[in-house]
């Protein structure tokens, strides 16, 4: 007997507004949606702009009592309020205690680890599905590997071994919120060696680190290589996505395989310019990270990088797209490829679809998983894949 099916928390922020607009267009008639945030005036302005009659829920991220009331009022919460390490844990705790399902957009592995340690047991007890990384971080990765493993299992082809995701193509922009999350992670690992060690552990999100296989260091995570005739280099989101996927494997009792080895790379085509572009990208990633860790260069970067609340234009969002391919070899030697693709800026327009459908899935669908701090694949799996297909995404698996 809750007042709402879904509360979109952070509805006045950059990604929050885009997600609210998606829900206004696409949510089934009769879905009881509310807009949440800390300013009633701004929430009402978003609601009026959308032309909907949704209620608003006022709750500051630092007000535990308000967050508890928000969680108790709804079946599910979808939140865009980040950086999550700074603002997210109280809402996770409130949802875990209230038995309220939760979805976010975090790309912060340390936040996910803290949420697991603080709230997993409470969420198991209450039945709350706390689902991290329901946007471009890490839905394409997590569902792509899940669908690949399911296809191999259906064919009797065994479990997955060497598995690689390649970002084949993408077009989009960067928001100030993403940059702010990166700043926060740089600050934490610079000041805390234990956090730095956790961030470099490929199995840092495992439910049982001691049970994980010792497969050595992550392969080709920072170097330049060729995969299926395509030049590849490091993918900036790979370090987070790979940990989410490995958690999915472990939460399913290592259903992908005990020798499952996973990496994520960015594709640069097959032309002679490929390795040059890959090297430039790798240098750029290292340069931004080092620049944010060094105070003089950080001051300069802060002047040119987007500020919180800023992001790509509507035109950039509409003209964006992404395609990723997950290619895997199984224990029987069979090979599979899963393609995940969508139109719209991957980090914003497409992410709004992924978060919106994740929230609706948690709020409205009958799901087989129990509670806990979960992943998109383990909490929603094929139900979310079906929702995204209906929303225009491509999710297709083929045997090679």
N, C-alpha and C positions, 0 to 999 in steps of 0.2 A: 504494500500500500504506500508507494512512494509517489511524490508529486510529479517527478519528471522521469522520462526514459533516459535522457542524455543531457548533461550540462557541458557546454563548450566553455572551458575556463581559459581566460586570456583572449576573449573574443574581440577586444579592442586593439590588440597588437597587430603587427604586420601580417603574420601567417594566420592569426586568429580571424581577422576580417575575411581573408580569402576562404578559410574553412567554413565560416558562417555563411558566406555567399553560396558555397557549394551545397551545404545542407539545406539552405532555403530553396535551391533549385531541385534537389535530388532526394531528400528524405521522403519516405512514404507518407501519404496523407494520414493525419492522426497521430504521428509521432510527437511525443511531448518533449520538445526541446527548449532549453533555457540557456541564456547567455550569462556567463559568469566572469567576474573581474572585480577590481577594487574601486571603480568609479561608476556610480549609478548613472550619472549624467552621460558619460561616454558610452556606456552599455546601451542606454536608451537611444543615443544618436545612431549607433550601429543598427539597432533594431528598426528604427524609423527609416533609415536608408535602405534596408532590405525590404521594407514593406510587409513585415510579418508581425504577428501579435504574441510572440514568445515572451514569457516572463524573464526578468533579470534577477540574478543572485549576486549580491554584493559580498565579497570575501577577500580580504587582504591575505597574501601568501604568508604573512608573519602572524596572523591571527588564528591560533589553533582552534578556538571555539567556533569561529565563523567557518573554518574549513570542515570541522566535524559536522556542523549543521548542513553545509553544502553536500557532503558525502552522504549523510543520512536522508537527504531529500530525493536522491536519484538512483537509478539502476546502474548508470555508468557515467564516467567523466572522461572527456578528452581534453587534454591540457597542452597549451602552447607556451606556457609561462617558463621561460628559461633566462639565464643558464640554470639548468635543473639542479646542479650541485649547490647553487646558491639559494634557490627558491623552491625546489621540488619535493624534498623529503617530508615536510609536514603534511602535504596533500596525500602522498603515498601512504603515510601512516594512518591518516584519517580514513582513507578508502579501505585499507586492509582491516581496520578495526570494525568498520561498518558493513563489511561484506559487499562493497561497491566496486564494480569493475572499473578499470583505469587504463587509459592509453596515452602515450606521450610521443614526442618527436626527438627524444634525446639522441645525441651522438657522443655522449660522455660516458665512457666505460666505467670511470671511477664512481659516477653517480649510480649507475646500475649496480655496481658491487655494493655500495653503501645501502641501496634500497633492499638488496637481497639480504644483507646481514641484519638490517633493522626490521624488516617487515615480512619476509617470506613466510616464517612460521605462523604469524598472525593471519596472513592471507590464506594459507592452507586451512587454518581453523575456521575462518569465516566464509570461505568459498570465493573470496574476491580474486578475480583474475587481474593481476597487475602486469600490464603488458608494455614493456619498454620498446622504443624505436619503431614506431608505426608510420614512418614516412620513408623518404628515399634512403635514409638510415632507418631500418634495414630490411624493409619489406621485400624489395626485389631479390635481395640476396637470400633471405630466409625462406621465402616461398619458392624461389628458383631451385634451391638445393632440395627442399622437401619434395617438390614435384618430380625432380630427377630420381630421387631415391624411391619414390612410390612407383614410378614407371619401371625401374629395374626390378623391384620386388614383384610387381604384377607379372613380369615376363619370366620370373624365376632366374634372373641374371645375376643374382648375388647382391652384395653390399657395395657401397662406393669406396674407392681408394683415392687415387689422385683426382682432385676436383678443382677446377679453376673457373672463376668468374672474370670475364673481361667486359669492361665498359666499352662497347663497340662505338657508340656515338652518343653525344649529348650536347644540348645547347640550353643555356640558362644563365642566371646571375647569382650574386652572393648578397646576403642580407647582413645588416649589422648585428642581428641576434646570433648568427652563426659565428661571426668574428668574435663576439663577446664571450661565447662559450669556449672558443679556442684560447682566448686570453686567460680565462679562468683556469683551464687545464694546465696551461704553461706555468702559471703562478704556483699551482699546487705541486706539480712535479719538480719545479725548481727548488721549492722550499722543503720538500719531504721526500727523502730517499726511498722510504717504504712505498709511497704512492707511485714513485717513478718505477720501482721494480714491478709493482702490480700492473702498471700500464703496459709494460713490455712483455708480460707473461701471456702467451697465446691462449692459455686456459684460465685467465683471470676471472671469468664469469662462471666457471664450472661449479656445479653443486657439490662436487667431490673432487677436489684437485688431485688427491692422491690416487684416484682411480683412473686418471687420464693416461693415455699411452704416451710414451716418450718417443716422439717422431722427429726430434731435433728442432732446429730453428725454423722459423717460417721461411719458405722458399721463395726467392725472387721478390720479396716484399719491397725492396728498395732499389733493385738493379734493373738493367735493361735486358730484355730477352725477346725471343720469337716464340709465339704460340699459334699453332695452326697457320703458319705463314704470315702472321701479323706481328709487327713490332709492338712490344708492350713495355710499359714503365709503371712506376708506382701509382696506385689509386689512393687519393688522400683519405677516402672513407674506408679503405680496406682494413686498417687496424681495428676499427670499431666493429664493422660488419662481420669480420671473421670470428670475433669473440661471441657475438650473438648467435651465429650459426653453430659454433661449437657447443654453446650452451644448449641449443635446441637438440643437438645430437645426444648430449648427456642426459637431458631431461626425458628423452625417449628411450632411455636405457641403451644408448649408443646404437640406435636403430640404423644410422647411416653406415656404421661399421667401426670396429676397433682400430682399423688401419686407415680411417678416413683422414686424408690430408687435404687441407683447403687453403686456397689463397685467392686474392683479388688483385686484378691488374687493370690498367687503362690501356686501351688499344690506340695505336697511332698509324694504322694502315700498313701497307706492304712496300711503299715506295722508299727510295734511298733517303728521303727526308725523315722517315719514321724514327730512326735512332736519335737523330738530332732533336726532334720534338720531345722524345721521351726523356732525353738527358736534360733539356731545358725545364721540363715539368718537374723532374726530380730535384733539380737545383732550386726551383722556385718554392717547392714545398719545404725543403730544408731551410731556405733563406727566410721565409716568413716565420717559421717556428723559432729559428735562432734570433731573428730580429725582434720578436715579441719578448724573448727572454732577456734581451740586453737593453737596458733602460734608454740609452741615447737613441738607438734605432727604433725602439718602441714608440718614442715620442713622435718620430717622423712617420711611422706607419699609422699611428692613430689619427694623423691629419688627413691621410688619403683613403684609409679603409672606411667602409660604411659604418655609420653609427647605429646603435640600437634603435629600432623603429624604422630604419631605412631599408630599402630593398629594390629589386629590379622593377622596371616599369611594367604597366599592364601589357604593353606590346611585347616586351621581352618574355613575359610569362606566357602569353598566348602563342608566341612563335617557338617556344622551347619544345624539347623532346628528349627522350632517352631510349637507348636499347642496350640491354646487357645480355650476355650469353653465358650460361653455366654449362661447361663441358666436363664430363666425368667418365672415368674408366671404372668398371666394376671388378669384383673378385673373380668373375668368370672370363674377364677380358672384353666384355661388351662395352660399347661406348654410347653415351647419350648426350644430347644437347637440349637444354631448356632455354627458350628465349622469353625475356620479359621486356615489354616495351610499352610506351605511352606517349601521347602528345602532351604539351604543356611543360613549362619550366620544371625540371625534376625536383628541385628543392622547394618549390612554392605551389604552382598550379597543380602539378601531379601529386605532390605531397599532401595538398589539401584533400584530394580525392582519397588517398590512402588513409589519412587520419580520420576523415569523415566516415568512410566505410568501416574502418576499424571500430569507431565509436558506435555506429549503428549495429554492427555485428555483435559486439559485446552486449548492447542494450536489448536487442530484439531477437537474436537467433538462439536456437537450442544448441548448445555446445557440449561436447563430451568431456572436455578437460575439467579438472578440478581447479582449486585455487592455488595461489602462490605467485611469486614474481616470475613471470613466464616470458615467452617470446612470441612474435606473431605466428610462427609456425606451430608452436605447441599449444597456444591458447585458441587460435582460430583456424589455422591450417586451410583445408580445402574450402571451408565456408567463406573465408575472406577471399580466396582465389576466385571463387564463383562470383562474388560481389564485384571484384575488380574487373573481371571479364564483362559483366553486365554494364559496367561504367565505361567501357571502351578500351580497357587495357588488353594487351596481348600476353597470354601466358600459355606457351605451347612447348611440348616435349616431343622429341623425335629420337629414334634409335639410328645411330650412324652406321 
